[in-house]
Every structure is written in C-alpha cells, then in structure tokens.
Amino acid sequence: MKTTRYFEQQVIRKRPYLQRDWIAAVLEQSLARSEQPDGRIRLWGRVEREDGKRYILRVVTLDDGETVHNAFFDRDFKEAKA
C-alpha cells in the first residue's frame, strides 16, 4: 500500500489504532466513493474492531486512487438507501 509522508508522519502518530489491513480493505471494496474538488478521492468502508463494534472508516487517497493520504472513523457517514 502506497502512502504519503503526511500519512506516515501525522496520521499514524495521531491515530495509532488504525490498522493497515482495514485501510486496504476499504481501498479494495468501498461502500461509497466521491471526488473532492482538489482531485483527492474519498472512500468509505465498514470495519470491525477487536471489541466487536463496527465502524465506518473514511480513507482519502491522492488523485491516483491508491496512495493513502488520510484515514479516520466517520460518524457522520449516511449510507445511501436503495
């Protein structure tokens, strides 16, 4: 998995609970995807923590769609209804 320097130096330091396999899973199979005005791509996916609780993880990539720039739990995500 490719990452930015910001991700390695800031995101992981601030959020040491993030697991790289969660991020990889969101990159492979996301619930939703959108492009930001700056070209970066937002992806949302469901992950399960060790405590058994499920959370929505937002992963932000560069415009290439594969280099991870940021990742965090997103409490405001609303899944589109079919």
Secondary structure per residue as TSV (DSSP state, phi and psi in degrees):
chain	resnum	aa	ss	phi	psi
A	1	M	-	360.0	127.7
A	2	K	-	-85.5	142.3
A	3	T	B	-137.7	159.8
A	4	T	-	-87.3	164.7
A	5	R	H	-62.0	-40.1
A	6	Y	H	-56.5	-45.4
A	7	F	I	-59.2	-48.7
A	8	E	I	-67.8	-38.7
A	9	Q	I	-90.8	-27.6
A	10	Q	I	-112.5	-52.8
A	11	V	I	-65.0	-51.1
A	12	I	H	-65.1	-34.8
A	13	R	H	-65.9	-41.5
A	14	K	H	-79.3	-27.5
A	15	R	-	-129.6	68.0
A	16	P	T	-65.9	-13.9
A	17	Y	T	-75.2	-15.3
A	18	L	-	-66.1	136.1
A	19	Q	-	-109.1	134.0
A	20	R	H	-62.7	-30.2
A	21	D	H	-69.4	-29.5
A	22	W	H	-63.7	-45.7
A	23	I	H	-63.3	-44.2
A	24	A	H	-60.7	-39.2
A	25	A	H	-64.9	-39.7
A	26	V	H	-66.8	-39.0
A	27	L	H	-62.9	-38.3
A	28	E	H	-75.8	-39.6
A	29	Q	S	-145.2	96.4
A	30	S	-	-99.4	154.9
A	31	L	S	-79.1	-34.3
A	32	A	E	-151.4	159.5
A	33	R	E	-147.7	138.8
A	34	S	E	-149.4	156.1
A	35	E	E	-103.7	134.7
A	36	Q	-	-81.4	161.3
A	37	P	T	-57.8	-28.2
A	38	D	T	-84.5	3.0
A	39	G	S	95.7	-14.3
A	40	R	-	-66.9	156.7
A	41	I	E	-115.9	131.5
A	42	R	E	-100.5	133.5
A	43	L	E	-129.2	139.5
A	44	W	E	-119.3	142.0
A	45	G	E	-151.0	158.7
A	46	R	E	-93.9	131.5
A	47	V	E	-128.7	156.1
A	48	E	E	-118.1	126.2
A	49	R	-	-84.0	172.8
A	50	E	T	-61.1	-27.0
A	51	D	T	-78.8	1.7
A	52	G	S	87.0	-6.6
A	53	K	-	-80.9	145.8
A	54	R	E	-102.3	141.6
A	55	Y	E	-135.2	160.2
A	56	I	E	-98.2	125.9
A	57	L	E	-107.4	126.4
A	58	R	E	-98.4	130.3
A	59	V	E	-118.9	129.6
A	60	V	E	-110.5	125.9
A	61	T	E	-112.4	165.3
A	62	L	-	-68.6	177.1
A	63	D	T	-64.3	-11.0
A	64	D	T	-77.1	-12.3
A	65	G	S	79.1	3.5
A	66	E	S	-133.0	-21.5
A	67	T	S	-86.4	113.4
A	68	V	E	-76.2	128.2
A	69	H	E	-110.2	-32.8
A	70	N	E	-155.2	157.6
A	71	A	E	-159.3	138.7
A	72	F	E	-165.5	158.9
A	73	F	E	-72.9	137.5
A	74	D	-	-118.3	98.9
A	75	R	T	-73.7	-16.8
A	76	D	T	-92.7	-2.0
A	77	F	-	-64.8	130.9
A	78	K	-	-117.8	116.9
A	79	E	-	-72.4	134.8
A	80	A	-	-65.4	136.9
A	81	K	-	-88.1	137.0
A	82	A	-	-77.8	360.0
